[in-house]
């Protein structure tokens, strides 16, 4: 089973406004560890897609919940882990959208997940102790 060590964590509420705080935290992390802006932009876009899916679709109720995002730079890569206690959902099993048909005829479902898969170098998913855990890897070099 794939497990990545982490050294920084941000705890988000299940509120779409939290995405701005997550984005700013990643920009600060990138500056602190001298990670190119283009890499942080890719990571932020992938995180935005995945965390917004959790916020909009992950919970049966609208009560307060927490989403944890952990990040670590190790060697030439960033390792991220998103953890939530929502409904079990493996985004890696979502089929890729058919990009050969005209844009206006495509289903919207799955486009954000497809984008996150395209932006990251590796993704993994598992459930553990009632939590969804999505792992993302982005090479820096």
C-alpha positions in Angstrom: 0.0 0.0 0.0 1.3 3.4 -1.0 2.0 5.8 1.9 3.8 9.1 1.8 5.3 10.9 4.7 3.9 14.4 5.2 5.2 17.5 7.0 2.7 20.3 6.6 -1.0 20.2 7.0 -4.0 22.5 6.6 -7.4 21.7 8.0 -10.3 23.0 5.9 -14.0 23.3 6.7 -16.4 21.8 4.1 -17.0 25.3 2.8 -16.2 26.4 -0.8 -14.7 29.6 0.5 -11.9 27.6 2.1 -10.4 27.0 -1.4 -8.9 30.5 -1.4 -7.1 29.8 1.9 -5.9 26.5 0.6 -4.6 28.2 -2.6 -2.8 30.9 -0.5 -1.2 28.2 1.8 0.1 26.4 -1.3 1.6 29.6 -2.7 3.3 30.2 0.6 4.6 26.6 0.7 5.9 26.9 -2.8 7.7 30.2 -1.9 9.2 28.7 1.2 10.5 25.6 -0.6 11.5 27.4 -3.8 9.0 25.4 -6.0 8.4 27.0 -9.4 5.1 28.9 -9.7 3.9 26.7 -12.6 4.1 23.6 -10.4 2.2 25.3 -7.6 -0.4 26.5 -10.1 -0.9 22.9 -11.3 -1.1 21.6 -7.8 -3.6 24.3 -6.8 -5.8 23.5 -9.7 -5.8 19.8 -9.0 -6.5 20.5 -5.3 -9.3 22.9 -6.1 -11.0 20.2 -8.3 -10.6 17.4 -5.8 -11.5 19.4 -2.6 -14.5 21.1 -4.3 -15.8 17.6 -5.3 -15.6 16.6 -1.6 -17.4 19.7 -0.5 -20.2 19.5 -3.1 -20.6 15.7 -3.3 -18.9 14.0 -0.4 -21.4 14.5 2.5 -25.0 13.3 3.1 -25.7 16.4 5.3 -24.6 20.0 5.4 -23.1 19.8 8.9 -19.6 21.0 9.6 -16.8 18.7 8.5 -13.1 18.8 8.2 -10.9 18.1 5.2 -7.2 17.6 5.8 -4.6 18.4 3.2 -1.0 17.4 3.9 2.0 18.3 1.8 5.7 17.4 1.7 8.5 18.1 -0.6 10.8 15.1 -0.9 13.6 15.2 -3.4 12.3 16.4 -6.8 8.6 15.9 -6.0 5.7 17.2 -4.0 3.5 14.6 -2.2 0.0 15.6 -1.2 -2.7 13.8 0.7 -6.3 14.8 1.0 -8.3 13.1 3.7 -12.1 13.4 4.4 -14.8 11.5 6.2 -17.4 11.7 3.5 -19.0 9.0 1.5 -16.4 6.5 0.1 -15.5 7.6 -3.4 -12.5 6.6 -5.5 -12.0 9.3 -8.1 -9.5 7.1 -9.9 -12.4 4.8 -11.0 -14.2 7.6 -12.8 -13.9 7.0 -16.5 -12.1 9.6 -18.6 -14.5 11.8 -20.5 -14.7 11.4 -24.3 -12.7 14.4 -25.6 -13.4 13.5 -29.2 -16.9 14.8 -29.2 -17.8 18.5 -29.4 -17.4 20.4 -26.1 -21.1 21.3 -26.0 -22.1 17.6 -26.2 -19.8 16.4 -23.4 -21.0 15.4 -20.0 -19.7 17.8 -17.3 -19.3 15.0 -14.8 -15.7 13.8 -14.4 -14.0 16.7 -16.2 -12.4 18.1 -13.0 -11.1 14.6 -12.0 -9.8 14.2 -15.5 -8.0 17.5 -15.2 -6.5 16.6 -11.9 -5.2 13.3 -13.3 -3.7 15.1 -16.2 -1.9 17.7 -14.0 -0.5 15.3 -11.5 2.2 12.7 -12.2 0.7 10.0 -9.9 -2.4 9.5 -7.9 -3.4 6.9 -5.4 -6.6 6.2 -3.3 -7.4 4.2 -0.2 -9.9 4.2 2.6 -8.7 3.9 6.2 -10.6 4.1 9.4 -13.7 5.5 7.7 -11.8 8.1 5.7 -11.1 8.7 2.0 -7.5 9.3 1.4 -6.4 10.6 -2.0 -2.7 10.9 -2.7 -1.2 13.1 -5.4 2.4 13.3 -6.6 3.8 16.1 -8.7 7.4 16.1 -9.9 9.1 19.5 -9.6 11.9 19.0 -12.1 
